[in-house]
Amino acid sequence: MAAGPDGPISRWSRSCQLQPAPSLALFYAAWKALLALVVLGCPAPGYDTSITVLTGTHAAPAISKFIRWDSIYFLQAAQRGYVYEQEWAFSYTYSSLVRWLASAATTKARHFAAIAVTGVAVSHVSHALSVLILWWLSRTVLGSETASQRTWCLVSAALHVISPAGAFLSAPYSEPVFACVHFLGLSLYAMALRADHAGHWARRDASWVAAGIAFALATLIRSNGILSGCLFAYDAIEAARELLSHGLSVALVRRMLFIGLGGGIIALAMFGAQFAGYLSYCTATDSPRPWCQQLVPSIYNWVQSHYWNVGFLRYWTLSNLPLFLLAAPMLALLAASSLSAWQHRLGTNQPDPVRRALLTRIAIPQALLAFLALTTYHVQTINRISSGYPLWYWYVASLGIEFNSRIFPRVVQGMAIYGLVQAALFGSFLPPA
């Protein structure tokens, strides 16, 4: 797996340089087909038979194999909306997208089977698009002037194909849609910083606003999307430093205005989702729920804590130790890649001040995600949630391209093996989920 002139990475990259998108699409199709064979080859229906009750005779067995764990909640919400309070833990934006697409595709959109087929299709298409968007994002951040940079971008996108999220990126889950929208938001944000460096103010301002909209949508799909608001917070701090150092100017006021606008759109999305819950449970009933009396009433925080036992150090029990061990490799990759970006050890072969600034910023939400997964979330979910964060892909790719490290093939082999084993567990309705 060496990255030298005659190594497999270089040979593969040279063969893909002329048609990178079709090459990534072919690799994607091959991996998805392999995962599907593993999932479909699992014994059905597994230990949980709820899916057979929900689908009845309408869903093909092939589709029902992809309906596991949280996807049941997502698809039920898509079929008939929220009914129970605990369902607010699952994105209504994602479920609404599936329902709308199912309605556009078939007159039987209210049938659970039609919803399920649409959900599987949405995940496959979203994952395919996110691979291409990550390739575009990588070119925007890392550059594409040299053969080494182009290889770096291609390998990073290919790594997203075999992400440890595995079968979760084929099933009706929010992760593939989140990755697609989140990568788009990061691409727009990177364009804003590139335009700022080049002095193209109009393009910068438009890109900042567009990035804010994309991150807002990502937040509505998965709540961890709010972490990307840290990018605008970082820019706001930089603008405040400039204000203290050089005083007020028209250019600085303009910069602060659009930074605030981009970040404000993200905050508005999160507030809007919580406000909808507040209206449903706190003002439209004579028996408001306990969380309505909290200083900051949040239905999402209440549901996660009350029904799913999510909270600071709550998951730190001896019985969960195997899950921490399962998540340890990904947590280590997230930490190592964030630290590498902060220490400016990524992309050292071709120094670029804008790339350095971007990597430093992009490392912040990823590091926060790793910290929250370790201390607060159900830790094993980091193996799928991390799929929507690009920095660790760049870090792993750099191990093979920049440093020719022996760690690179081991990481890639580990990702592939884990993806296949996880697909078998997923198809059999067995944890971890």
C-alpha positions, -999 to 999 in steps of 0.1 A, spaced: 0 0 0 30 23 -4 25 57 -18 58 59 -38 60 63 -75 53 26 -81 30 19 -51 -6 8 -54 -19 42 -43 0 60 -70 -9 35 -97 -46 36 -87 -45 74 -86 -28 77 -120 -55 54 -135 -82 76 -120 -69 111 -127 -85 114 -161 -119 103 -149 -120 107 -111 -158 109 -107 -166 77 -127 -137 59 -109 -151 69 -75 -186 59 -87 -173 24 -98 -156 19 -64 -187 30 -46 -209 6 -66 -186 -23 -59 -185 -17 -22 -222 -11 -19 -229 -43 -37 -205 -62 -14 -223 -47 17 -257 -56 3 -247 -92 -3 -235 -94 34 -267 -78 47 -290 -99 25 -272 -131 34 -280 -126 71 -306 -147 88 -340 -130 89 -356 -114 108 -330 -115 136 -340 -115 172 -364 -85 168 -394 -93 147 -410 -58 149 -401 -51 113 -422 -79 100 -452 -65 119 -446 -30 105 -440 -40 69 -466 -68 67 -467 -84 33 -459 -52 14 -421 -50 18 -397 -72 -1 -374 -92 22 -345 -75 6 -357 -41 18 -367 -53 53 -331 -64 59 -321 -27 59 -348 -17 84 -330 -20 117 -327 -1 150 -333 37 147 -345 34 111 -378 20 124 -384 53 143 -374 74 112 -397 55 89 -426 55 113 -423 93 117 -422 96 79 -453 75 76 -476 92 102 -456 120 119 -446 122 156 -469 104 179 -449 98 210 -426 123 228 -395 101 226 -397 102 188 -384 138 189 -350 123 193 -352 114 156 -350 141 129 -383 152 116 -366 169 87 -351 137 75 -384 118 79 -402 146 61 -378 144 32 -384 106 29 -422 111 31 -421 139 4 -400 118 -20 -422 87 -14 -453 108 -22 -437 120 -54 -427 85 -64 -459 65 -56 -495 68 -48 -490 43 -20 -466 66 -1 -485 60 32 -476 23 31 -447 15 53 -431 -5 25 -431 24 1 -416 46 28 -389 20 35 -379 16 -1 -377 54 -4 -355 56 27 -331 30 14 -329 48 -19 -323 82 -2 -294 68 18 -277 52 -13 -281 84 -33 -270 107 -5 -239 86 2 -229 86 -35 -233 124 -36 -214 129 -4 -184 109 -19 -183 133 -48 -189 164 -26 -161 153 -3 -138 150 -33 -148 186 -43 -143 198 -7 -109 181 -6 -98 199 -38 -110 232 -23 -92 228 10 -62 207 1 -56 220 -35 -53 201 -68 -23 216 -84 1 187 -80 -3 150 -85 2 144 -48 -27 168 -39 -50 151 -65 -41 117 -51 -48 130 -16 -82 142 -26 -91 109 -44 -80 87 -16 -99 108 10 -131 104 -10 -125 67 -15 -121 63 23 -156 78 27 -169 50 6 -157 24 31 -165 45 61 -169 25 94 -205 37 93 -209 8 69 -245 -5 65 -259 26 83 -250 45 51 -272 21 31 -301 20 56 -328 46 63 -307 66 87 -299 103 88 -261 99 86 -257 97 48 -280 128 43 -262 146 70 -228 139 55 -240 151 21 -253 184 34 -225 189 59 -198 184 33 -216 209 11 -216 234 39 -179 229 45 -172 233 8 -191 266 7 -173 277 39 -139 268 23 -149 288 -8 -157 318 15 -122 317 31 -105 313 -3 -125 342 -17 -116 363 14 -79 356 8 -82 366 -28 -101 398 -20 -134 387 -37 -158 401 -11 -191 395 -28 -183 358 -34 -170 355 2 -202 370 16 -225 349 -5 -206 317 3 -207 325 41 -245 328 39 -249 297 17 -226 278 42 -248 289 71 -279 276 53 -263 243 46 -251 239 82 -286 249 94 -301 221 73 -274 197 86 -284 207 122 -320 199 114 -310 165 101 -286 157 130 -283 179 160 -245 176 160 -246 198 130 -247 227 154 -211 221 162 -202 235 128 -214 269 141 -180 270 158 -165 279 124 -184 312 124 -177 317 161 -140 313 153 -143 339 126 -162 362 149 -133 360 174 -108 368 147 -129 398 137 -131 410 173 -93 407 175 -90 428 144 -114 454 158 -92 457 190 -60 459 170 -70 482 141 -102 498 151 -135 499 132 -137 500 94 -163 495 67 -146 463 56 -146 449 91 -183 459 97 -192 441 64 -172 410 75 -188 409 109 -223 413 94 -220 383 71 -202 362 97 -231 370 121 -257 362 94 -242 328 86 -239 318 122 -273 332 131 -290 311 104 -276 280 122 -288 291 156 -322 299 142 -326 264 128 -319 248 162 -341 273 180 -370 267 155 -369 229 160 -370 233 198 -397 260 196 -419 236 176 -417 211 204 -424 238 230 -456 247 212 -467 211 210 -461 201 246 -460 233 266 -487 257 252 -511 234 234 -520 212 264 -534 216 299 -508 192 312 -474 205 301 -444 182 303 -418 186 331 -392 200 308 -414 229 299 -405 245 333 -367 243 328 -347 275 324 -340 266 288 -368 243 278 -355 218 252 -375 188 241 -345 173 224 -323 174 256 -352 161 276 -360 132 253 -323 122 250 -319 123 288 -352 109 299 -358 81 273 -323 73 260 -302 79 291 -279 104 273 -259 126 297 -225 135 310 -207 103 321 -240 83 322 -226 58 298 -195 52 319 -205 19 334 -186 -14 335 -211 -31 313 -205 -6 285 -167 -11 285 -169 -33 254 -186 -4 236 -158 20 246 -133 -5 233 -152 -7 200 -152 31 197 -116 35 207 -100 33 173 -123 60 158 -119 82 188 -82 79 185 -83 88 148 -105 118 155 -82 130 183 -50 124 163 -63 142 132 -76 172 151 -42 175 169 -23 171 136 -44 200 121 -38 222 151 -1 215 150 0 222 112 13 188 104 -11 181 76 -1 192 41 34 202 51 48 194 16 30 223 0 25 251 26 -7 271 20 -19 297 46 -56 293 36 -54 256 39 -38 259 73 -66 282 84 -93 259 71 -78 228 87 -75 245 120 -111 256 120 -125 223 107 -107 204 135 -128 222 161 -162 207 155 -146 173 150 -127 175 183 -159 186 201 -178 156 186 -151 132 198 -152 147 233 -190 145 235 -190 110 222 -165 100 249 -183 117 278 -219 121 269 -232 101 239 -238 64 235 -201 61 226 -204 33 199 -224 57 177 -192 76 169 -184 49 144 -213 61 122 -216 98 133 -180 104 123 -188 96 87 -199 132 81 -166 148 92 -138 151 66 -107 158 86 -100 123 97 -103 110 61 -76 136 51 -55 125 80 -56 88 71 -49 95 35 -20 117 44 -4 88 63 -1 69 30 6 99 7 27 123 26 44 100 52 42 66 35 34 52 69 28 15 75 -2 25 96 -21 35 65 -28 0 51 -37 -13 85 -62 15 90 -78 9 56 -79 -29 62 -94 -23 96 -121 0 81 -130 -25 55 -131 -55 79 -151 -36 104 -176 -25 77 -182 -60 66 -185 -74 101 -208 -46 111 -230 -52 81 -234 -88 92 -244 -77 127 -267 -51 113 -285 -74 89 -290 -99 118 -305 -72 140 -276 -75 165 -257 -48 183 -238 -25 183 -262 0 168 
